[in-house]
Amino acid sequence: MRLGEEGIIKRLVAAALDEDKAGRDVTSQILFGPRETTKGQIVHKGQEAVLCGLDFALGAFRAMDGGIKIKVLAREGERIKSMRTILHLEGRARAVLAAERTALNFLCHLSGIATKTREFTVALGARKSPVISDTRKTHPMLRAAEKYAVAVGGGSPHRRDLAEMAMVKDNHLAALRRLHWSWHDRLSEAARQLRERKISVEIEVQNFSELDAALWVNPDWIMLDNMAYAGLRRAVRHIRQKAPAVKIEVSGGVGLKDVKYLARLPIDRISAGAIVHSAPFANFSLELL
């Protein structure tokens, strides 16, 4: 998953610097002259982490000082141990200090997501299927960056937005049942039209009644949501017998301890919102030299 070609990094960094009013840093501007320079390094001080967000950090510093000198000492996606220095920099003091927090926020947040995702993918062992995916439970305006971090951590980003694929969830079905007497026919026709437009269709189910109704529609994917393990096993076996071409996603409060059990099932995807919304910040800091 690549962000640079779409200009996403530049836009997100610019928005973050503007949010922080980095160009009006009253503290740095009163303490340092416009030509005074400083040297520093960014160091990882926490537990072992998967490095992610380097281009965001570099973008923040360069946006404030186009002439800043930066030497990168680590690779995106690399596992880094505590006290590892990931880059050296030299530039205008005002710019370095104004961009510091924005650069570190991106590094800490995205590395945290990549690290959490790596923990989940490692729990799969050597299996190629299922894959670990994220959800749309992301922070506003940061989805592209967070899904990028999932990819860096070894995950498989899932459904970037509402336009990428159709996912019929519980509230869609609830509204259909209330508004349309022949709701099942309407759902089937909608699925047919979407397939003609080459748009994948996924239906969320929480019990066997909903599962049978979903199979009748013949979707591309079925999501088994919030089912107990015994029920999941039965549901997966039922789908594989009735519709072997349908792909299966398991979701709903999936934690790290659940992954190794779910991975034993013949499913295609495990989606876990926790790899984004519950990922702790990695611990990076800027040290001036």
C-alpha positions in Angstrom: 0.0 0.0 0.0 1.6 3.2 -1.1 0.7 6.8 -0.1 3.2 9.0 -1.7 1.8 8.8 -5.2 -1.5 10.2 -4.0 0.0 13.1 -2.1 -1.6 11.9 1.1 1.5 12.2 3.2 2.0 15.8 2.2 -1.7 16.7 2.8 -1.8 15.0 6.2 1.5 16.6 7.4 0.4 20.0 6.2 -2.9 19.7 8.1 -1.2 18.5 11.3 1.3 21.3 11.2 -1.5 23.8 10.6 -3.5 22.3 13.5 -0.4 22.8 15.8 0.1 26.3 14.4 3.8 25.3 13.8 4.4 28.4 11.8 3.5 30.6 14.8 5.5 28.8 17.5 5.8 31.8 19.9 8.2 29.9 22.2 10.8 29.0 19.5 10.4 32.3 17.7 11.1 34.4 20.8 14.1 32.3 21.9 16.0 31.7 18.7 17.0 33.8 15.7 15.9 32.8 12.2 19.4 31.6 11.2 20.4 29.7 14.4 20.7 26.0 13.8 20.6 22.9 16.0 21.5 19.2 15.7 19.5 16.3 17.0 18.5 12.7 16.8 15.2 10.7 17.1 15.6 7.8 19.5 13.2 4.9 20.2 13.0 4.3 23.9 10.2 1.8 24.4 9.8 -1.9 23.8 10.7 -3.4 20.5 8.6 -1.9 17.8 7.9 -2.0 14.1 9.0 1.3 12.6 6.4 3.1 10.6 5.8 6.7 9.6 9.3 7.8 8.6 8.1 9.7 5.5 5.5 11.6 7.7 8.2 12.6 10.2 10.6 13.7 7.4 7.8 15.6 5.7 7.1 17.5 8.9 10.7 18.7 9.3 11.2 19.5 5.6 7.9 21.4 5.5 9.3 23.7 8.1 12.9 23.9 6.8 13.5 23.0 3.2 17.2 23.0 3.8 17.3 20.7 6.8 19.8 17.9 6.7 18.5 14.4 7.7 20.3 11.1 7.8 18.0 8.2 8.2 19.4 5.2 10.1 16.5 2.7 10.0 14.1 1.3 7.4 10.3 1.5 7.3 8.9 -1.8 8.6 12.1 -2.7 10.5 12.0 -4.1 14.0 13.8 -1.7 16.2 14.9 -2.2 19.8 14.9 0.2 22.7 17.5 3.1 22.5 17.9 2.7 18.8 18.6 6.0 17.0 16.5 6.1 13.8 17.7 9.4 12.3 20.1 12.4 12.8 19.1 15.9 11.7 20.5 19.4 11.5 18.5 22.5 10.7 17.1 25.8 11.8 16.3 25.6 15.5 12.9 27.3 15.1 11.9 24.8 12.4 13.1 21.7 14.2 11.3 22.5 17.5 8.1 23.6 15.7 7.9 20.4 13.7 9.0 18.1 16.6 5.7 17.1 18.0 4.0 16.6 14.7 6.8 14.4 13.5 6.9 12.4 16.7 3.1 12.0 16.8 3.1 10.4 13.4 6.0 8.1 14.2 4.5 7.0 17.6 1.0 6.5 16.3 1.8 4.6 13.1 4.6 2.6 14.6 2.2 1.6 17.4 -0.3 0.3 14.8 2.3 -1.5 12.8 3.6 -3.2 15.9 0.2 -4.3 17.1 -0.6 -5.6 13.6 2.7 -7.6 13.6 1.7 -9.2 16.9 -1.5 -10.4 15.3 0.1 -11.7 12.1 2.8 -13.5 14.1 0.0 -15.3 16.0 -1.1 -16.8 12.7 2.1 -18.7 12.4 3.2 -19.8 8.9 -0.3 -19.9 7.6 -1.0 -17.9 4.4 -4.7 -17.9 5.1 -6.6 -16.3 6.9 -5.1 -12.7 6.7 -5.3 -10.1 9.4 -7.3 -7.1 8.4 -8.4 -3.8 9.9 -11.8 -2.2 10.0 -13.3 1.3 9.3 -12.9 2.1 13.0 -10.2 4.6 12.4 -9.5 8.2 13.5 -11.1 10.9 11.4 -8.9 12.0 8.5 -6.2 9.5 9.4 -7.6 6.4 7.8 -5.2 6.2 4.9 -2.2 6.6 7.2 -3.6 4.0 9.7 -4.3 1.5 7.0 -0.9 2.1 5.6 0.5 1.2 9.0 -1.5 -2.0 9.1 0.1 -3.0 5.8 3.6 -2.2 7.1 2.8 -4.4 10.1 2.0 -7.3 7.7 -1.8 -6.9 7.7 -4.2 -6.7 4.8 -6.1 -3.4 4.8 -9.8 -4.0 4.3 -12.3 -1.6 2.7 -10.8 1.8 2.5 -14.2 3.5 2.3 -17.9 3.0 1.6 -17.4 3.2 -2.2 -14.8 0.3 -2.5 -17.2 -2.5 -1.8 -20.8 -3.1 -0.5 -21.0 -4.4 3.0 -24.6 -5.1 4.2 -24.4 -4.8 8.0 -27.0 -5.3 10.8 -28.4 -1.8 10.5 -28.9 -2.1 6.8 -30.9 -5.3 7.3 -32.9 -3.7 10.1 -33.8 -0.7 8.0 -34.7 -3.0 5.0 -37.0 -5.1 7.1 -38.8 -2.1 8.4 -39.1 -0.3 5.0 -39.7 -3.2 2.6 -42.1 -6.1 3.0 -40.1 -8.0 0.3 -36.8 -7.0 1.8 -35.1 -10.2 0.8 -36.0 -9.8 -2.9 -34.7 -6.2 -2.7 -31.4 -7.4 -1.2 -31.0 -10.1 -3.9 -31.7 -7.6 -6.7 -29.2 -5.1 -5.1 -26.5 -7.8 -5.0 -27.2 -8.7 -8.6 -26.8 -5.1 -9.7 -23.6 -4.6 -7.7 -22.1 -7.7 -9.2 -22.9 -6.4 -12.7 -20.9 -3.2 -11.7 -18.0 -5.4 -10.6 -18.5 -4.4 -7.0 -18.0 -7.1 -4.3 -20.8 -7.7 -1.9 -20.3 -8.8 1.7 -23.2 -9.6 4.1 -22.8 -9.6 7.9 -24.6 -12.3 9.9 -24.8 -13.0 13.6 -26.8 -16.3 13.6 -27.8 -19.2 11.4 -31.1 -17.7 10.3 -29.3 -14.7 8.9 -26.6 -17.0 7.5 -29.1 -19.0 5.4 -30.8 -15.8 4.2 -27.4 -14.4 3.2 -26.4 -17.6 1.3 -29.6 -17.3 -0.7 -28.3 -13.9 -2.0 -25.0 -15.5 -3.1 -22.6 -12.8 -1.9 -18.9 -12.7 -2.5 -18.2 -12.6 1.2 -20.0 -13.5 4.4 -18.9 -11.9 7.7 -19.5 -14.0 10.8 -19.8 -11.4 13.5 -19.7 -11.9 17.3 -20.3 -15.6 17.2 -19.0 -18.0 19.9 -16.3 -20.4 18.7 -18.6 -23.4 18.6 -21.1 -21.5 16.5 -18.3 -20.3 14.2 -17.2 -23.8 13.5 -20.7 -24.9 12.5 -21.2 -21.7 10.4 -18.0 -22.1 8.6 -18.7 -25.8 7.9 -22.2 -24.9 6.7 -20.8 -22.2 4.3 -18.1 -24.5 2.9 -20.7 -27.2 2.2 -23.4 -24.9 0.7 -21.4 -22.3 -1.1 -17.7 -23.2 -1.3 -16.9 -20.2 -3.5 -18.1 -17.7 -0.9 -15.2 -16.1 1.1 -15.5 -16.0 4.9 -14.5 -13.2 7.3 -14.7 -13.4 11.1 -15.1 -10.3 13.1 -16.3 -9.0 16.4 -14.1 -8.2 19.4 -11.2 -10.2 18.1 -8.2 -10.1 20.5 -4.7 -11.4 20.2 -5.5 -14.5 22.2 -8.3 -15.4 19.8 -6.2 -15.4 16.6 -4.5 -18.7 17.0 -7.9 -20.5 17.5 -9.6 -18.7 14.7 -6.7 -19.4 12.3 -7.5 -23.1 12.6 -10.8 -22.6 10.8 -10.9 -22.6 7.0 -11.6 -18.9 6.7 -10.2 -16.1 4.6 -10.0 -13.1 6.8 -9.9 -12.1 10.5 -10.8 -8.5 11.0 -9.7 -6.8 14.2 -10.4 -3.1 14.9 -8.1 -3.4 17.9 -5.0 -3.2 15.7 -5.8 0.4 15.1 -8.1 1.8 17.8 -6.3 0.0 20.7 -2.7 0.2 19.5 -0.5 2.0 22.1 1.8 4.8 21.0 5.4 3.7 20.4 7.9 5.7 22.4 10.1 8.0 20.2 11.7 11.2 21.3 13.9 14.0 19.9 17.2 14.6 21.6 19.2 17.7 20.8 22.9 17.2 20.6 
